[in-house]
Amino acid sequence: MLKYDNLILVKMKKIYNYLELYESKYKDMFLDYYFNGIKQKQLATKYGLSQGQVSRKLKSIIKSLQELLKDYY
């Protein structure tokens, strides 16, 4: 179990470090959506974007994270 826990920590650190490369609003948007459960429509209002822009940005971040973490799957 310890090996599994360490792997999770490594992944989370990589995700956090990667998100630091984004403008703060996009990092916050990602965290709000995936960890705080805020809906895309609410994020669009909060960040002054269309819902489509929010959706595309979130998908772009997820795609990049999948590429970053592909060696762990």
HELIX and SHEET records of a PDB file:
HELIX    1   1 LEU A    2  LEU A   19  1                                  18    
HELIX    2   2 SER A   24  ASN A   36  1                                  13    
HELIX    3   3 GLN A   40  TYR A   47  1                                   8    
HELIX    4   4 GLN A   51  LEU A   68  1                                  18    
HELIX    5   5 LYS A   70  TYR A   72  5                                   3    
END                                                                             
